[in-house]
């Protein structure tokens, strides 16, 4: 990809939306990208950490609703979990 818009278009042009990750040293870019990625979980500079208090579930054809938290009861919302590692 040549810019953020193209990267988002390529990433979002899929049938499923369980999880995605953004790898960059630019915090502003990572937060901007996570806002527009159509995935239920977005990791920033990391993969796979799940916290019991935070919702886990996908968008699009990657399931309905959220597991692992009280958000599982909110059937009519779209909750996005964004986690960033700021140590790098």
PyMOL Python script that loads the backbone (N, CA, C, O; Angstrom):
from pymol import cmd

cmd.read_pdbstr("""\
ATOM      1  N   UNK A   1       0.833  -1.181   0.000  1.00  0.00           N
ATOM      2  CA  UNK A   1       0.000   0.000   0.000  1.00  0.00           C
ATOM      3  C   UNK A   1       0.874   1.239   0.000  1.00  0.00           C
ATOM      4  O   UNK A   1       2.031   1.197   0.418  1.00  0.00           O
ATOM      5  N   UNK A   2       0.318   2.331  -0.468  1.00  0.00           N
ATOM      6  CA  UNK A   2       1.102   3.562  -0.574  1.00  0.00           C
ATOM      7  C   UNK A   2       0.723   4.608   0.465  1.00  0.00           C
ATOM      8  O   UNK A   2       1.503   5.526   0.717  1.00  0.00           O
ATOM      9  N   UNK A   3      -0.455   4.495   1.074  1.00  0.00           N
ATOM     10  CA  UNK A   3      -0.867   5.453   2.096  1.00  0.00           C
ATOM     11  C   UNK A   3      -1.890   4.804   3.031  1.00  0.00           C
ATOM     12  O   UNK A   3      -2.305   3.666   2.811  1.00  0.00           O
ATOM     13  N   UNK A   4      -2.292   5.532   4.069  1.00  0.00           N
ATOM     14  CA  UNK A   4      -3.232   4.995   5.050  1.00  0.00           C
ATOM     15  C   UNK A   4      -4.574   4.628   4.423  1.00  0.00           C
ATOM     16  O   UNK A   4      -5.153   3.594   4.757  1.00  0.00           O
ATOM     17  N   UNK A   5      -5.060   5.450   3.535  1.00  0.00           N
ATOM     18  CA  UNK A   5      -6.366   5.188   2.913  1.00  0.00           C
ATOM     19  C   UNK A   5      -6.355   3.861   2.160  1.00  0.00           C
ATOM     20  O   UNK A   5      -7.301   3.080   2.260  1.00  0.00           O
ATOM     21  N   UNK A   6      -5.292   3.606   1.413  1.00  0.00           N
ATOM     22  CA  UNK A   6      -5.204   2.346   0.677  1.00  0.00           C
ATOM     23  C   UNK A   6      -5.061   1.163   1.640  1.00  0.00           C
ATOM     24  O   UNK A   6      -5.658   0.109   1.417  1.00  0.00           O
ATOM     25  N   UNK A   7      -4.283   1.329   2.695  1.00  0.00           N
ATOM     26  CA  UNK A   7      -4.125   0.254   3.682  1.00  0.00           C
ATOM     27  C   UNK A   7      -5.464  -0.088   4.325  1.00  0.00           C
ATOM     28  O   UNK A   7      -5.786  -1.264   4.500  1.00  0.00           O
ATOM     29  N   UNK A   8      -6.243   0.926   4.677  1.00  0.00           N
ATOM     30  CA  UNK A   8      -7.565   0.692   5.266  1.00  0.00           C
ATOM     31  C   UNK A   8      -8.496   0.008   4.279  1.00  0.00           C
ATOM     32  O   UNK A   8      -9.234  -0.905   4.652  1.00  0.00           O
ATOM     33  N   UNK A   9      -8.469   0.437   3.037  1.00  0.00           N
ATOM     34  CA  UNK A   9      -9.336  -0.160   2.019  1.00  0.00           C
ATOM     35  C   UNK A   9      -8.996  -1.633   1.843  1.00  0.00           C
ATOM     36  O   UNK A   9      -9.895  -2.472   1.779  1.00  0.00           O
ATOM     37  N   UNK A  10      -7.720  -1.954   1.765  1.00  0.00           N
ATOM     38  CA  UNK A  10      -7.297  -3.347   1.603  1.00  0.00           C
ATOM     39  C   UNK A  10      -7.664  -4.186   2.829  1.00  0.00           C
ATOM     40  O   UNK A  10      -8.149  -5.309   2.693  1.00  0.00           O
ATOM     41  N   UNK A  11      -7.435  -3.645   4.009  1.00  0.00           N
ATOM     42  CA  UNK A  11      -7.716  -4.394   5.238  1.00  0.00           C
ATOM     43  C   UNK A  11      -9.208  -4.632   5.424  1.00  0.00           C
ATOM     44  O   UNK A  11      -9.618  -5.727   5.810  1.00  0.00           O
ATOM     45  N   UNK A  12     -10.016  -3.624   5.155  1.00  0.00           N
ATOM     46  CA  UNK A  12     -11.457  -3.719   5.398  1.00  0.00           C
ATOM     47  C   UNK A  12     -12.217  -4.452   4.300  1.00  0.00           C
ATOM     48  O   UNK A  12     -13.386  -4.792   4.483  1.00  0.00           O
ATOM     49  N   UNK A  13     -11.576  -4.701   3.172  1.00  0.00           N
ATOM     50  CA  UNK A  13     -12.240  -5.349   2.038  1.00  0.00           C
ATOM     51  C   UNK A  13     -12.230  -6.871   2.205  1.00  0.00           C
ATOM     52  O   UNK A  13     -11.772  -7.603   1.328  1.00  0.00           O
ATOM     53  N   UNK A  14     -12.738  -7.323   3.334  1.00  0.00           N
ATOM     54  CA  UNK A  14     -12.829  -8.751   3.635  1.00  0.00           C
ATOM     55  C   UNK A  14     -14.204  -9.045   4.220  1.00  0.00           C
ATOM     56  O   UNK A  14     -14.892  -8.151   4.712  1.00  0.00           O
ATOM     57  N   UNK A  15     -14.585 -10.304   4.156  1.00  0.00           N
ATOM     58  CA  UNK A  15     -15.899 -10.728   4.639  1.00  0.00           C
ATOM     59  C   UNK A  15     -15.952 -10.803   6.166  1.00  0.00           C
ATOM     60  O   UNK A  15     -17.019 -10.669   6.766  1.00  0.00           O
ATOM     61  N   UNK A  16     -14.799 -11.015   6.780  1.00  0.00           N
ATOM     62  CA  UNK A  16     -14.753 -11.228   8.220  1.00  0.00           C
ATOM     63  C   UNK A  16     -14.085 -10.056   8.921  1.00  0.00           C
ATOM     64  O   UNK A  16     -13.429  -9.239   8.276  1.00  0.00           O
ATOM     65  N   UNK A  17     -14.245  -9.966  10.230  1.00  0.00           N
ATOM     66  CA  UNK A  17     -13.659  -8.856  10.968  1.00  0.00           C
ATOM     67  C   UNK A  17     -13.425  -9.178  12.428  1.00  0.00           C
ATOM     68  O   UNK A  17     -13.856  -8.430  13.306  1.00  0.00           O
ATOM     69  N   UNK A  18     -12.738 -10.299  12.702  1.00  0.00           N
ATOM     70  CA  UNK A  18     -12.503 -10.664  14.094  1.00  0.00           C
ATOM     71  C   UNK A  18     -11.432  -9.781  14.725  1.00  0.00           C
ATOM     72  O   UNK A  18     -11.679  -9.149  15.752  1.00  0.00           O
ATOM     73  N   UNK A  19     -10.244  -9.729  14.120  1.00  0.00           N
ATOM     74  CA  UNK A  19      -9.151  -8.982  14.738  1.00  0.00           C
ATOM     75  C   UNK A  19      -8.174  -8.481  13.686  1.00  0.00           C
ATOM     76  O   UNK A  19      -8.040  -9.057  12.607  1.00  0.00           O
ATOM     77  N   UNK A  20      -7.501  -7.396  14.029  1.00  0.00           N
ATOM     78  CA  UNK A  20      -6.477  -6.806  13.162  1.00  0.00           C
ATOM     79  C   UNK A  20      -5.371  -6.260  14.058  1.00  0.00           C
ATOM     80  O   UNK A  20      -5.545  -6.121  15.269  1.00  0.00           O
ATOM     81  N   UNK A  21      -4.243  -5.958  13.449  1.00  0.00           N
ATOM     82  CA  UNK A  21      -3.178  -5.307  14.206  1.00  0.00           C
ATOM     83  C   UNK A  21      -2.552  -4.216  13.358  1.00  0.00           C
ATOM     84  O   UNK A  21      -2.528  -4.284  12.129  1.00  0.00           O
ATOM     85  N   UNK A  22      -2.047  -3.209  14.052  1.00  0.00           N
ATOM     86  CA  UNK A  22      -1.350  -2.085  13.425  1.00  0.00           C
ATOM     87  C   UNK A  22       0.048  -2.057  14.023  1.00  0.00           C
ATOM     88  O   UNK A  22       0.215  -2.081  15.242  1.00  0.00           O
ATOM     89  N   UNK A  23       1.040  -2.007  13.160  1.00  0.00           N
ATOM     90  CA  UNK A  23       2.430  -1.969  13.617  1.00  0.00           C
ATOM     91  C   UNK A  23       3.074  -0.680  13.120  1.00  0.00           C
ATOM     92  O   UNK A  23       3.290  -0.509  11.920  1.00  0.00           O
ATOM     93  N   UNK A  24       3.379   0.223  14.047  1.00  0.00           N
ATOM     94  CA  UNK A  24       3.998   1.496  13.704  1.00  0.00           C
ATOM     95  C   UNK A  24       4.558   2.140  14.969  1.00  0.00           C
ATOM     96  O   UNK A  24       4.108   1.839  16.074  1.00  0.00           O
ATOM     97  N   UNK A  25       5.527   3.015  14.808  1.00  0.00           N
ATOM     98  CA  UNK A  25       6.045   3.778  15.948  1.00  0.00           C
ATOM     99  C   UNK A  25       5.292   5.092  16.117  1.00  0.00           C
ATOM    100  O   UNK A  25       5.564   5.846  17.051  1.00  0.00           O
ATOM    101  N   UNK A  26       4.350   5.371  15.222  1.00  0.00           N
ATOM    102  CA  UNK A  26       3.590   6.615  15.249  1.00  0.00           C
ATOM    103  C   UNK A  26       2.259   6.377  15.968  1.00  0.00           C
ATOM    104  O   UNK A  26       1.338   5.798  15.393  1.00  0.00           O
ATOM    105  N   UNK A  27       2.159   6.826  17.227  1.00  0.00           N
ATOM    106  CA  UNK A  27       0.957   6.586  18.022  1.00  0.00           C
ATOM    107  C   UNK A  27      -0.282   7.207  17.389  1.00  0.00           C
ATOM    108  O   UNK A  27      -1.344   6.584  17.372  1.00  0.00           O
ATOM    109  N   UNK A  28      -0.165   8.419  16.871  1.00  0.00           N
ATOM    110  CA  UNK A  28      -1.304   9.068  16.218  1.00  0.00           C
ATOM    111  C   UNK A  28      -1.825   8.252  15.051  1.00  0.00           C
ATOM    112  O   UNK A  28      -3.034   8.084  14.894  1.00  0.00           O
ATOM    113  N   UNK A  29      -0.917   7.747  14.233  1.00  0.00           N
ATOM    114  CA  UNK A  29      -1.317   6.914  13.089  1.00  0.00           C
ATOM    115  C   UNK A  29      -1.999   5.640  13.575  1.00  0.00           C
ATOM    116  O   UNK A  29      -3.029   5.245  13.027  1.00  0.00           O
ATOM    117  N   UNK A  30      -1.443   4.993  14.593  1.00  0.00           N
ATOM    118  CA  UNK A  30      -2.026   3.735  15.067  1.00  0.00           C
ATOM    119  C   UNK A  30      -3.434   3.945  15.615  1.00  0.00           C
ATOM    120  O   UNK A  30      -4.312   3.118  15.371  1.00  0.00           O
ATOM    121  N   UNK A  31      -3.667   5.018  16.339  1.00  0.00           N
ATOM    122  CA  UNK A  31      -5.010   5.294  16.860  1.00  0.00           C
ATOM    123  C   UNK A  31      -5.971   5.660  15.736  1.00  0.00           C
ATOM    124  O   UNK A  31      -7.133   5.254  15.750  1.00  0.00           O
ATOM    125  N   UNK A  32      -5.492   6.416  14.777  1.00  0.00           N
ATOM    126  CA  UNK A  32      -6.322   6.785  13.619  1.00  0.00           C
ATOM    127  C   UNK A  32      -6.713   5.533  12.829  1.00  0.00           C
ATOM    128  O   UNK A  32      -7.876   5.366  12.461  1.00  0.00           O
ATOM    129  N   UNK A  33      -5.756   4.669  12.574  1.00  0.00           N
ATOM    130  CA  UNK A  33      -6.038   3.446  11.824  1.00  0.00           C
ATOM    131  C   UNK A  33      -7.003   2.546  12.595  1.00  0.00           C
ATOM    132  O   UNK A  33      -7.928   1.987  12.006  1.00  0.00           O
ATOM    133  N   UNK A  34      -6.796   2.403  13.903  1.00  0.00           N
ATOM    134  CA  UNK A  34      -7.672   1.525  14.684  1.00  0.00           C
ATOM    135  C   UNK A  34      -9.109   2.030  14.688  1.00  0.00           C
ATOM    136  O   UNK A  34     -10.048   1.238  14.753  1.00  0.00           O
ATOM    137  N   UNK A  35      -9.278   3.328  14.618  1.00  0.00           N
ATOM    138  CA  UNK A  35     -10.631   3.897  14.571  1.00  0.00           C
ATOM    139  C   UNK A  35     -11.377   3.449  13.314  1.00  0.00           C
ATOM    140  O   UNK A  35     -12.579   3.190  13.367  1.00  0.00           O
ATOM    141  N   UNK A  36     -10.685   3.360  12.206  1.00  0.00           N
ATOM    142  CA  UNK A  36     -11.338   3.071  10.925  1.00  0.00           C
ATOM    143  C   UNK A  36     -11.226   1.613  10.476  1.00  0.00           C
ATOM    144  O   UNK A  36     -11.842   1.236   9.479  1.00  0.00           O
ATOM    145  N   UNK A  37     -10.470   0.800  11.174  1.00  0.00           N
ATOM    146  CA  UNK A  37     -10.426  -0.626  10.854  1.00  0.00           C
ATOM    147  C   UNK A  37     -11.734  -1.266  11.305  1.00  0.00           C
ATOM    148  O   UNK A  37     -12.151  -1.076  12.447  1.00  0.00           O
ATOM    149  N   UNK A  38     -12.380  -2.016  10.432  1.00  0.00           N
ATOM    150  CA  UNK A  38     -13.689  -2.611  10.716  1.00  0.00           C
ATOM    151  C   UNK A  38     -13.515  -4.015  11.294  1.00  0.00           C
ATOM    152  O   UNK A  38     -13.918  -5.013  10.697  1.00  0.00           O
ATOM    153  N   UNK A  39     -12.901  -4.055  12.477  1.00  0.00           N
ATOM    154  CA  UNK A  39     -12.615  -5.308  13.170  1.00  0.00           C
ATOM    155  C   UNK A  39     -12.991  -5.149  14.635  1.00  0.00           C
ATOM    156  O   UNK A  39     -12.870  -4.061  15.198  1.00  0.00           O
ATOM    157  N   UNK A  40     -13.444  -6.231  15.248  1.00  0.00           N
ATOM    158  CA  UNK A  40     -13.897  -6.176  16.635  1.00  0.00           C
ATOM    159  C   UNK A  40     -12.786  -5.957  17.640  1.00  0.00           C
ATOM    160  O   UNK A  40     -13.019  -5.375  18.700  1.00  0.00           O
ATOM    161  N   UNK A  41     -11.590  -6.409  17.330  1.00  0.00           N
ATOM    162  CA  UNK A  41     -10.423  -6.197  18.179  1.00  0.00           C
ATOM    163  C   UNK A  41      -9.295  -5.669  17.310  1.00  0.00           C
ATOM    164  O   UNK A  41      -9.037  -6.195  16.227  1.00  0.00           O
ATOM    165  N   UNK A  42      -8.626  -4.632  17.787  1.00  0.00           N
ATOM    166  CA  UNK A  42      -7.452  -4.105  17.088  1.00  0.00           C
ATOM    167  C   UNK A  42      -6.315  -4.038  18.098  1.00  0.00           C
ATOM    168  O   UNK A  42      -6.431  -3.394  19.140  1.00  0.00           O
ATOM    169  N   UNK A  43      -5.222  -4.707  17.778  1.00  0.00           N
ATOM    170  CA  UNK A  43      -4.028  -4.647  18.600  1.00  0.00           C
ATOM    171  C   UNK A  43      -3.042  -3.678  17.958  1.00  0.00           C
ATOM    172  O   UNK A  43      -2.906  -3.638  16.735  1.00  0.00           O
ATOM    173  N   UNK A  44      -2.361  -2.901  18.785  1.00  0.00           N
ATOM    174  CA  UNK A  44      -1.352  -1.966  18.299  1.00  0.00           C
ATOM    175  C   UNK A  44       0.003  -2.426  18.824  1.00  0.00           C
ATOM    176  O   UNK A  44       0.231  -2.480  20.032  1.00  0.00           O
ATOM    177  N   UNK A  45       0.892  -2.754  17.896  1.00  0.00           N
ATOM    178  CA  UNK A  45       2.252  -3.212  18.205  1.00  0.00           C
ATOM    179  C   UNK A  45       2.271  -4.444  19.106  1.00  0.00           C
ATOM    180  O   UNK A  45       3.202  -4.626  19.891  1.00  0.00           O
ATOM    181  N   UNK A  46       1.263  -5.275  18.998  1.00  0.00           N
ATOM    182  CA  UNK A  46       1.193  -6.513  19.770  1.00  0.00           C
ATOM    183  C   UNK A  46       0.162  -7.429  19.122  1.00  0.00           C
ATOM    184  O   UNK A  46      -0.589  -7.006  18.243  1.00  0.00           O
ATOM    185  N   UNK A  47       0.129  -8.685  19.558  1.00  0.00           N
ATOM    186  CA  UNK A  47      -0.856  -9.666  19.089  1.00  0.00           C
ATOM    187  C   UNK A  47      -1.383 -10.468  20.268  1.00  0.00           C
ATOM    188  O   UNK A  47      -0.638 -10.759  21.203  1.00  0.00           O
ATOM    189  N   UNK A  48      -2.627 -10.819  20.234  1.00  0.00           N
ATOM    190  CA  UNK A  48      -3.296 -11.824  21.039  1.00  0.00           C
ATOM    191  C   UNK A  48      -3.550 -11.506  22.517  1.00  0.00           C
ATOM    192  O   UNK A  48      -4.200 -12.331  23.160  1.00  0.00           O
ATOM    193  N   UNK A  49      -3.113 -10.409  23.116  1.00  0.00           N
ATOM    194  CA  UNK A  49      -3.464 -10.238  24.528  1.00  0.00           C
ATOM    195  C   UNK A  49      -4.971 -10.014  24.673  1.00  0.00           C
ATOM    196  O   UNK A  49      -5.562  -9.183  23.983  1.00  0.00           O
ATOM    197  N   UNK A  50      -5.566 -10.763  25.572  1.00  0.00           N
ATOM    198  CA  UNK A  50      -6.984 -10.602  25.882  1.00  0.00           C
ATOM    199  C   UNK A  50      -7.105 -10.392  27.383  1.00  0.00           C
ATOM    200  O   UNK A  50      -6.429 -11.060  28.166  1.00  0.00           O
ATOM    201  N   UNK A  51      -7.954  -9.478  27.776  1.00  0.00           N
ATOM    202  CA  UNK A  51      -8.180  -9.170  29.179  1.00  0.00           C
ATOM    203  C   UNK A  51      -9.635  -9.482  29.484  1.00  0.00           C
ATOM    204  O   UNK A  51     -10.527  -9.082  28.735  1.00  0.00           O
ATOM    205  N   UNK A  52      -9.879 -10.190  30.573  1.00  0.00           N
ATOM    206  CA  UNK A  52     -11.230 -10.663  30.888  1.00  0.00           C
ATOM    207  C   UNK A  52     -12.248  -9.531  30.992  1.00  0.00           C
ATOM    208  O   UNK A  52     -13.425  -9.741  30.696  1.00  0.00           O
ATOM    209  N   UNK A  53     -11.832  -8.357  31.398  1.00  0.00           N
ATOM    210  CA  UNK A  53     -12.770  -7.245  31.556  1.00  0.00           C
ATOM    211  C   UNK A  53     -13.131  -6.566  30.238  1.00  0.00           C
ATOM    212  O   UNK A  53     -14.065  -5.765  30.190  1.00  0.00           O
ATOM    213  N   UNK A  54     -12.411  -6.874  29.187  1.00  0.00           N
ATOM    214  CA  UNK A  54     -12.650  -6.225  27.900  1.00  0.00           C
ATOM    215  C   UNK A  54     -13.379  -7.179  26.963  1.00  0.00           C
ATOM    216  O   UNK A  54     -13.176  -8.392  27.025  1.00  0.00           O
ATOM    217  N   UNK A  55     -14.228  -6.634  26.095  1.00  0.00           N
ATOM    218  CA  UNK A  55     -15.005  -7.489  25.191  1.00  0.00           C
ATOM    219  C   UNK A  55     -14.127  -8.123  24.120  1.00  0.00           C
ATOM    220  O   UNK A  55     -13.111  -7.565  23.707  1.00  0.00           O
ATOM    221  N   UNK A  56     -14.549  -9.306  23.682  1.00  0.00           N
ATOM    222  CA  UNK A  56     -13.878  -9.961  22.564  1.00  0.00           C
ATOM    223  C   UNK A  56     -14.939 -10.490  21.617  1.00  0.00           C
ATOM    224  O   UNK A  56     -15.838 -11.223  22.028  1.00  0.00           O
ATOM    225  N   UNK A  57     -14.836 -10.123  20.368  1.00  0.00           N
ATOM    226  CA  UNK A  57     -15.777 -10.584  19.354  1.00  0.00           C
ATOM    227  C   UNK A  57     -15.526  -9.827  18.071  1.00  0.00           C
ATOM    228  O   UNK A  57     -14.806  -8.829  18.059  1.00  0.00           O
ATOM    229  N   UNK A  58     -16.115 -10.299  16.999  1.00  0.00           N
ATOM    230  CA  UNK A  58     -15.836  -9.727  15.692  1.00  0.00           C
ATOM    231  C   UNK A  58     -16.945  -8.867  15.143  1.00  0.00           C
ATOM    232  O   UNK A  58     -18.027  -8.755  15.720  1.00  0.00           O
ATOM    233  N   UNK A  59     -16.649  -8.266  14.016  1.00  0.00           N
ATOM    234  CA  UNK A  59     -17.615  -7.514  13.222  1.00  0.00           C
ATOM    235  C   UNK A  59     -17.892  -8.330  11.959  1.00  0.00           C
ATOM    236  O   UNK A  59     -17.255  -9.357  11.726  1.00  0.00           O
ATOM    237  N   UNK A  60     -18.821  -7.879  11.166  1.00  0.00           N
ATOM    238  CA  UNK A  60     -19.187  -8.504   9.892  1.00  0.00           C
ATOM    239  C   UNK A  60     -19.560  -9.971  10.116  1.00  0.00           C
ATOM    240  O   UNK A  60     -20.383 -10.260  10.985  1.00  0.00           O
ATOM    241  N   UNK A  61     -18.980 -10.900   9.361  1.00  0.00           N
ATOM    242  CA  UNK A  61     -19.315 -12.322   9.469  1.00  0.00           C
ATOM    243  C   UNK A  61     -18.465 -13.057  10.507  1.00  0.00           C
ATOM    244  O   UNK A  61     -18.363 -14.284  10.470  1.00  0.00           O
ATOM    245  N   UNK A  62     -17.871 -12.332  11.409  1.00  0.00           N
ATOM    246  CA  UNK A  62     -17.039 -12.958  12.449  1.00  0.00           C
ATOM    247  C   UNK A  62     -17.784 -13.080  13.774  1.00  0.00           C
ATOM    248  O   UNK A  62     -17.190 -12.935  14.842  1.00  0.00           O
ATOM    249  N   UNK A  63     -19.047 -13.338  13.704  1.00  0.00           N
ATOM    250  CA  UNK A  63     -19.807 -13.558  14.926  1.00  0.00           C
ATOM    251  C   UNK A  63     -20.689 -12.388  15.289  1.00  0.00           C
ATOM    252  O   UNK A  63     -20.654 -11.322  14.674  1.00  0.00           O
ATOM    253  N   UNK A  64     -21.473 -12.633  16.305  1.00  0.00           N
ATOM    254  CA  UNK A  64     -22.438 -11.641  16.760  1.00  0.00           C
ATOM    255  C   UNK A  64     -22.276 -11.474  18.260  1.00  0.00           C
ATOM    256  O   UNK A  64     -22.320 -12.452  19.006  1.00  0.00           O
ATOM    257  N   UNK A  65     -22.092 -10.260  18.698  1.00  0.00           N
ATOM    258  CA  UNK A  65     -21.971 -10.006  20.121  1.00  0.00           C
ATOM    259  C   UNK A  65     -20.545 -10.134  20.619  1.00  0.00           C
ATOM    260  O   UNK A  65     -19.608 -10.366  19.855  1.00  0.00           O
ATOM    261  N   UNK A  66     -20.415  -9.973  21.927  1.00  0.00           N
ATOM    262  CA  UNK A  66     -19.104  -9.985  22.572  1.00  0.00           C
ATOM    263  C   UNK A  66     -19.067 -11.034  23.667  1.00  0.00           C
ATOM    264  O   UNK A  66     -20.070 -11.280  24.336  1.00  0.00           O
ATOM    265  N   UNK A  67     -17.909 -11.649  23.847  1.00  0.00           N
ATOM    266  CA  UNK A  67     -17.672 -12.606  24.917  1.00  0.00           C
ATOM    267  C   UNK A  67     -16.775 -11.963  25.967  1.00  0.00           C
ATOM    268  O   UNK A  67     -16.189 -10.906  25.734  1.00  0.00           O
ATOM    269  N   UNK A  68     -16.675 -12.597  27.098  1.00  0.00           N
ATOM    270  CA  UNK A  68     -15.694 -12.288  28.140  1.00  0.00           C
ATOM    271  C   UNK A  68     -15.955 -11.001  28.907  1.00  0.00           C
ATOM    272  O   UNK A  68     -15.050 -10.532  29.597  1.00  0.00           O
ATOM    273  N   UNK A  69     -17.130 -10.406  28.828  1.00  0.00           N
ATOM    274  CA  UNK A  69     -17.367  -9.177  29.581  1.00  0.00           C
ATOM    275  C   UNK A  69     -18.859  -8.879  29.653  1.00  0.00           C
ATOM    276  O   UNK A  69     -19.675  -9.570  29.043  1.00  0.00           O
ATOM    277  N   UNK A  70     -19.200  -7.847  30.403  1.00  0.00           N
ATOM    278  CA  UNK A  70     -20.594  -7.406  30.508  1.00  0.00           C
ATOM    279  C   UNK A  70     -21.130  -6.916  29.169  1.00  0.00           C
ATOM    280  O   UNK A  70     -22.345  -6.870  28.973  1.00  0.00           O
ATOM    281  N   UNK A  71     -20.250  -6.550  28.247  1.00  0.00           N
ATOM    282  CA  UNK A  71     -20.702  -6.088  26.937  1.00  0.00           C
ATOM    283  C   UNK A  71     -21.443  -7.185  26.175  1.00  0.00           C
ATOM    284  O   UNK A  71     -22.159  -6.893  25.217  1.00  0.00           O
ATOM    285  N   UNK A  72     -21.282  -8.431  26.582  1.00  0.00           N
ATOM    286  CA  UNK A  72     -21.993  -9.528  25.944  1.00  0.00           C
ATOM    287  C   UNK A  72     -23.501  -9.358  26.008  1.00  0.00           C
ATOM    288  O   UNK A  72     -24.227  -9.937  25.200  1.00  0.00           O
ATOM    289  N   UNK A  73     -23.973  -8.574  26.959  1.00  0.00           N
ATOM    290  CA  UNK A  73     -25.408  -8.336  27.102  1.00  0.00           C
ATOM    291  C   UNK A  73     -25.910  -7.211  26.210  1.00  0.00           C
ATOM    292  O   UNK A  73     -27.119  -7.044  26.050  1.00  0.00           O
ATOM    293  N   UNK A  74     -25.031  -6.461  25.645  1.00  0.00           N
ATOM    294  CA  UNK A  74     -25.431  -5.311  24.836  1.00  0.00           C
ATOM    295  C   UNK A  74     -25.492  -5.718  23.368  1.00  0.00           C
ATOM    296  O   UNK A  74     -24.596  -5.411  22.582  1.00  0.00           O
ATOM    297  N   UNK A  75     -26.567  -6.414  23.017  1.00  0.00           N
ATOM    298  CA  UNK A  75     -26.690  -6.994  21.681  1.00  0.00           C
ATOM    299  C   UNK A  75     -26.803  -5.974  20.555  1.00  0.00           C
ATOM    300  O   UNK A  75     -26.607  -6.322  19.391  1.00  0.00           O
ATOM    301  N   UNK A  76     -27.106  -4.759  20.868  1.00  0.00           N
ATOM    302  CA  UNK A  76     -27.364  -3.783  19.807  1.00  0.00           C
ATOM    303  C   UNK A  76     -26.276  -2.723  19.715  1.00  0.00           C
ATOM    304  O   UNK A  76     -26.533  -1.602  19.276  1.00  0.00           O
ATOM    305  N   UNK A  77     -25.070  -3.073  20.126  1.00  0.00           N
ATOM    306  CA  UNK A  77     -23.956  -2.133  20.028  1.00  0.00           C
ATOM    307  C   UNK A  77     -22.809  -2.788  19.273  1.00  0.00           C
ATOM    308  O   UNK A  77     -22.784  -4.005  19.086  1.00  0.00           O
ATOM    309  N   UNK A  78     -21.873  -1.972  18.849  1.00  0.00           N
ATOM    310  CA  UNK A  78     -20.626  -2.462  18.256  1.00  0.00           C
ATOM    311  C   UNK A  78     -19.491  -1.904  19.095  1.00  0.00           C
ATOM    312  O   UNK A  78     -19.155  -0.724  18.997  1.00  0.00           O
ATOM    313  N   UNK A  79     -18.916  -2.739  19.901  1.00  0.00           N
ATOM    314  CA  UNK A  79     -17.833  -2.343  20.788  1.00  0.00           C
ATOM    315  C   UNK A  79     -16.510  -2.730  20.132  1.00  0.00           C
ATOM    316  O   UNK A  79     -16.362  -3.836  19.613  1.00  0.00           O
ATOM    317  N   UNK A  80     -15.566  -1.817  20.161  1.00  0.00           N
ATOM    318  CA  UNK A  80     -14.238  -2.105  19.611  1.00  0.00           C
ATOM    319  C   UNK A  80     -13.219  -2.041  20.739  1.00  0.00           C
ATOM    320  O   UNK A  80     -13.220  -1.094  21.526  1.00  0.00           O
ATOM    321  N   UNK A  81     -12.356  -3.035  20.821  1.00  0.00           N
ATOM    322  CA  UNK A  81     -11.300  -3.116  21.814  1.00  0.00           C
ATOM    323  C   UNK A  81      -9.985  -2.782  21.112  1.00  0.00           C
ATOM    324  O   UNK A  81      -9.564  -3.498  20.203  1.00  0.00           O
ATOM    325  N   UNK A  82      -9.337  -1.694  21.534  1.00  0.00           N
ATOM    326  CA  UNK A  82      -8.047  -1.290  20.976  1.00  0.00           C
ATOM    327  C   UNK A  82      -7.020  -1.365  22.098  1.00  0.00           C
ATOM    328  O   UNK A  82      -7.207  -0.753  23.150  1.00  0.00           O
ATOM    329  N   UNK A  83      -5.941  -2.105  21.888  1.00  0.00           N
ATOM    330  CA  UNK A  83      -4.895  -2.236  22.891  1.00  0.00           C
ATOM    331  C   UNK A  83      -3.567  -1.862  22.256  1.00  0.00           C
ATOM    332  O   UNK A  83      -3.246  -2.325  21.162  1.00  0.00           O
ATOM    333  N   UNK A  84      -2.793  -1.025  22.941  1.00  0.00           N
ATOM    334  CA  UNK A  84      -1.516  -0.561  22.404  1.00  0.00           C
ATOM    335  C   UNK A  84      -0.386  -0.891  23.365  1.00  0.00           C
ATOM    336  O   UNK A  84      -0.557  -0.815  24.581  1.00  0.00           O
ATOM    337  N   UNK A  85       0.759  -1.253  22.826  1.00  0.00           N
ATOM    338  CA  UNK A  85       1.978  -1.401  23.605  1.00  0.00           C
ATOM    339  C   UNK A  85       2.801  -0.140  23.380  1.00  0.00           C
ATOM    340  O   UNK A  85       3.277   0.101  22.271  1.00  0.00           O
ATOM    341  N   UNK A  86       2.970   0.654  24.413  1.00  0.00           N
ATOM    342  CA  UNK A  86       3.678   1.924  24.281  1.00  0.00           C
ATOM    343  C   UNK A  86       5.133   1.819  24.725  1.00  0.00           C
ATOM    344  O   UNK A  86       5.840   2.825  24.782  1.00  0.00           O
ATOM    345  N   UNK A  87       5.583   0.606  25.041  1.00  0.00           N
ATOM    346  CA  UNK A  87       6.958   0.410  25.490  1.00  0.00           C
ATOM    347  C   UNK A  87       7.978   0.567  24.372  1.00  0.00           C
ATOM    348  O   UNK A  87       9.139   0.876  24.638  1.00  0.00           O
ATOM    349  N   UNK A  88       7.561   0.357  23.111  1.00  0.00           N
ATOM    350  CA  UNK A  88       8.519   0.398  22.013  1.00  0.00           C
ATOM    351  C   UNK A  88       8.808   1.789  21.541  1.00  0.00           C
ATOM    352  O   UNK A  88       9.600   1.975  20.618  1.00  0.00           O
TER     353      UNK A  88
END
""", "prot")
cmd.dss("prot")
cmd.show_as("cartoon", "prot")
cmd.util.cbc("prot")
cmd.orient("prot")
